[in-house]
Structures are given as C-alpha cells and as structure tokens.
Amino acid sequence: MLSLAKWSRSNASTAPPPASATLSSPGRSGSLSEEDYDYIRTLVYRESRINLGANKRELVNARLGKRLRATGACSFADYCRLLKSEESGELIHLIDAISTNHTYFFREQAHFAFLSSHILPLYRTGHPLRLWSAACSTGEEPYSIAITLAGHYGLPAPNWSLECSDISNRVLAVAAEGIYDASKLQNVSTEWRQRYFLRNHDGTAFRIRPELRARLAFRRLNLFQSSYPFTGAFDIIFCRNVMIYFDRTTQEELVSRLTRCLRPGGFLLIGHAESLAGIRHGLTPLKPAVYRRPEH
Ligand SMILES: C[S@@+](CC[C@H](N)C(=O)[O-])C[C@H]1O[C@@H](n2cnc3c(N)ncnc32)[C@H](O)[C@@H]1O
C-alpha cells in the first residue's frame, strides 16, 4: 500500500522503471496433481470462462501457493475440498489468484489517439456520453480514458460517465483507490501528471485527482454473468486484452453480448493482439482493434 501522506499538485518527477510482476511463491504443500489441476481448471472455466490450457499447471501451482497459506489448506487436495464447499467463499479468491491483470497507462496508445481525434469529435459537447471499461484491472485503462476525455472536454468535465468493471475484487480495490507508484506513470506526460494527478511529498506516488476519480464507477462484474446491471446502452466500450484468455466460442458470445450493450453507431475497442476474424459479429471494422455497431 502506498503512503497517503500529504498529496500535492503534481510536479515533474522521474522514477525507476517498474519491477516486473512476480508470481506468488508456491506453498510448502507439495505440487498440484493432474486430477486437482483438472478440477481447478474446470471450475475456473465454469466461473470466468478463462481457458487454462493443459500446460498451465505449473503457473496455477505457483499462483495458488498464497491461497493455500491464507486458507490453512495443507495440500492442494485439501484446497480443492475447500473449493467444493460453497460456504467457504473461496471461489472468488481462486479467480482473483488465477486472473492475469497486467496493464499500464495508455497501453496501445493508438486507441487513445483515435478516441481523441476520430471518436470524440463525433459527439457534440454536452451529449451524455457513456463509456465502459469492461475488464479494467487495476485502473490504468479507465484512468487513461478519463484523462483523454478530460484533455478533450476539459475539467470540470461535461456530461460523460465511465463504468469500470472486472471479475477480480483485488484489482478493483487498487483501481478504486487510484494511487500509483511513480514508476507506473512512464507513459503519462509531465503536463498530464501535473494536471490530472496529485503527488505525495517525495514524488514516489501519484493519486488521480478526486474530481476526475469521481467520474468513474467501479463494480465487480463477470462478463458471463446472466445479465449486466446497466440501464441504457454505451457509446464506447473498451474490452481489451481479456478475450485472449477465452476460447473462440466464448469470444463470439462475449462480442455478441457487448454489441447488444452498444448504441447504434457505438464503438467497441479490443486489444491489438485480439481479432474478431473468424467470429460471427455484426460490427463494422474501422481499423485494427476498433469496431463500430452500424447505425441501422
Ligand atoms: C490483462 S487484464 C487487461 C486490462 C486492461 N483492459 C488492459 O488492456 O490493459 C485482463 C483483465 O480481465 C479480467 N477478467 C478475466 N476474466 C474475466 C471475466 N470473465 N469477467 C470480467 N473480467 C475478467 C481479469 O481479472 C483482468 O483484470
């Protein structure tokens, strides 16, 4: 947790590059048997549709070490027994531990440039613009969207709102707090740091400005839950770098669900490593990883 002591207007500050993400170390409880792995991967698929291939056993073994320690399970078989009991509430922690949450500010910068230069000018100022960051992880994506909107419309912001969701409570807690180590802001210009962040006393941490933070609503949402809790459709949906974890059938189902959430003429942005090629969908491709729902 970053210190919250004394936040002030952000001044330029450089920081060392981020440490690479580490996996939690395995518990001292033996390794994951094929049978337990099969049970876990079926459960993960059923709950989140994350498709863990047969070759991910070591990764899962490593990622669950922390959960074994936290729950006091003395073996993976013991941990699987815990998962089988609904009252344990462990399933949500399993998904938290398994999901890959890597993200960063202004990831796939071309999307933010396109948003600013081509999408936003289509909407007159004051039009109630609704956006959704549909797998927002620790918040860098939605805050990059918010900064782009604030750069376009100014602050205090006019009539836009941004829903942010993820299946993982752990990442949502980080996102909702909106505090980042300076090393995470490498892609944020000095000018934008000053304009949209507060910095702590020694410039090692930055906090998104409360007036910008207040425009974002965070909630836990499984993209495959029976229905979505939103009233009204979206103008723009970012659903990036999550489809890669799903199989083709699941991707098709997801795109169809997201399309139904878009207003006619609305935009869907997916990750650059993802593609709708080979998927049945009713969207018009505009450029790599940018699609539009037809007006009629
Ligand atoms: C790699 S991150 C992508 C973050 C951001 N969109 C980006 O492109 O940088 C993928 C996120 O998808 C979330 N996720 C995985 N399965 C999900 C599901 N079924 N419903 C909602 N979110 C899911 C994970 O928890 C993770 O935070």
The ligand as an SDF file (V2000), in Angstrom:
LIG
                    3D

 27 29  0  0  0  0  0  0  0  0999 V2000
   -4.7760   -8.3970  -18.8250 C   0  0  0  0  0  0  0  0  0  0  0  0
   -6.0380   -7.5460  -17.9540 S   0  0  0  0  0  0  0  0  0  0  0  0
   -6.5000   -6.2940  -19.1470 C   0  0  0  0  0  0  0  0  0  0  0  0
   -6.6070   -4.9150  -18.5090 C   0  0  0  0  0  0  0  0  0  0  0  0
   -6.8920   -3.7850  -19.4990 C   0  0  0  0  0  0  0  0  0  0  0  0
   -8.1460   -3.9880  -20.1690 N   0  0  0  0  0  0  0  0  0  0  0  0
   -5.7660   -3.6380  -20.4960 C   0  0  0  0  0  0  0  0  0  0  0  0
   -5.9710   -3.9140  -21.6890 O   0  0  0  0  0  0  0  0  0  0  0  0
   -4.6710   -3.2410  -20.0990 O   0  0  0  0  0  0  0  0  0  0  0  0
   -7.3940   -8.7010  -18.0740 C   0  0  0  0  0  0  0  0  0  0  0  0
   -8.4590   -8.4790  -17.0010 C   0  0  0  0  0  0  0  0  0  0  0  0
   -9.6240   -9.2520  -17.3460 O   0  0  0  0  0  0  0  0  0  0  0  0
  -10.2300   -9.6850  -16.1390 C   0  0  0  0  0  0  0  0  0  0  0  0
  -11.1260  -10.8180  -16.4130 N   0  0  0  0  0  0  0  0  0  0  0  0
  -10.8080  -12.0980  -16.7440 C   0  0  0  0  0  0  0  0  0  0  0  0
  -11.9090  -12.8330  -16.9170 N   0  0  0  0  0  0  0  0  0  0  0  0
  -12.9650  -12.0120  -16.7100 C   0  0  0  0  0  0  0  0  0  0  0  0
  -14.3680  -12.1950  -16.7390 C   0  0  0  0  0  0  0  0  0  0  0  0
  -14.9290  -13.3810  -17.0170 N   0  0  0  0  0  0  0  0  0  0  0  0
  -15.1690  -11.1210  -16.4700 N   0  0  0  0  0  0  0  0  0  0  0  0
  -14.6100   -9.9170  -16.1850 C   0  0  0  0  0  0  0  0  0  0  0  0
  -13.2900   -9.6890  -16.1390 N   0  0  0  0  0  0  0  0  0  0  0  0
  -12.4700  -10.7190  -16.3990 C   0  0  0  0  0  0  0  0  0  0  0  0
   -9.0360  -10.0420  -15.2540 C   0  0  0  0  0  0  0  0  0  0  0  0
   -9.3760  -10.0520  -13.8850 O   0  0  0  0  0  0  0  0  0  0  0  0
   -8.0280   -8.9460  -15.6350 C   0  0  0  0  0  0  0  0  0  0  0  0
   -8.0380   -7.8780  -14.7140 O   0  0  0  0  0  0  0  0  0  0  0  0
  1  2  1  0
  2  3  1  0
  2 10  1  0
  3  4  1  0
  4  5  1  0
  5  6  1  0
  5  7  1  0
  7  8  2  0
  7  9  1  0
 10 11  1  0
 11 12  1  0
 11 26  1  0
 12 13  1  0
 13 14  1  0
 13 24  1  0
 14 15  1  0
 14 23  1  0
 15 16  2  0
 16 17  1  0
 17 18  1  0
 17 23  2  0
 18 19  1  0
 18 20  2  0
 20 21  1  0
 21 22  2  0
 22 23  1  0
 24 25  1  0
 24 26  1  0
 26 27  1  0
M  CHG  2   2   1   9  -1
M  END
$$$$
